Amino acid sequence: MDPAYTSQTCSVCGHCAPGSRESQAVFRCVACGHRANADVNAAVNIAAGRAVSARRETPPRASPKREPQHATST
């Protein structure tokens, strides 16, 4: 997963803004006020799959060209 903008994206409300990253260590969402360690906030976003492209669009979860994957029983 591309971690672009995960440090500027709120892990609670999903708002992305450069102003939310107050410093290297402090994250405070300008939309909802959520406060957290900036690295922890980014890690939560990455774990949840909330990366944002350079154009600030949410990337697709799977390629539309990829065939559906079927569960196999073992």
N, C-alpha and C positions, 0 to 999 in steps of 0.2 A: 504494500500500500504506500502510496506517495504521501508523505507527511506535510505537504504544502498547506499552509494556513491553519493547521490544527492548533498552533499556539495562539492564534488570534480568534479562534472560534470557541464560543461558550459551550461547555459540555452539558449544560443544563437546558438552555433555550435554543442553542444552535446559531445564534447571531454571530456574524463574522465582522470584526472591525479592528483595524490596526491599533486604535486607541485603547482597546481592552487589555493589551499587553503593556502594563505600566512600566515594567522593568524586566530584566533577565529572569527574575524569580517570581514576580507578582503579576497575577492575572485578575482583573476586575472587569466584568462584563458591563459595557456602557448601556446595554439594553435592560438587563434584569438585575444587575448589581451583584451577581454571584462572584465570590472571591475564592481564589485557590492559588496554590503554587502553580506557576505557569507550565512547568514541565509535567506535573501530575495532570493538569487540565488537558494538555496536548495528548498525553498517553491514554487518557480516558477516551478522547475523540478517536484516536487511532484504533484502540481496542473495539470501539463501537462501529468502526468503518465509516467515520465521518470526515473523510478528506475532501478538500475543495480544490477545484482546478484553478489555474492562474486566472481564468475568466470568472472565477467565483461561482461556478455552477457545480452542483453536486454531480459527481461522476456516476455513470450507470453501474449498477451492482454486478452485472454480467454482460459480456459482449452479446449484442443482438445476433451476431453471426454464429455464436456457439450453439451446438446442438444441446438439447436438454439432457441432463444427467439423471439417470435412473438409479435408484437405490438397488444394491445387490444384496441378496441374503447369503449368509455364510453358514 
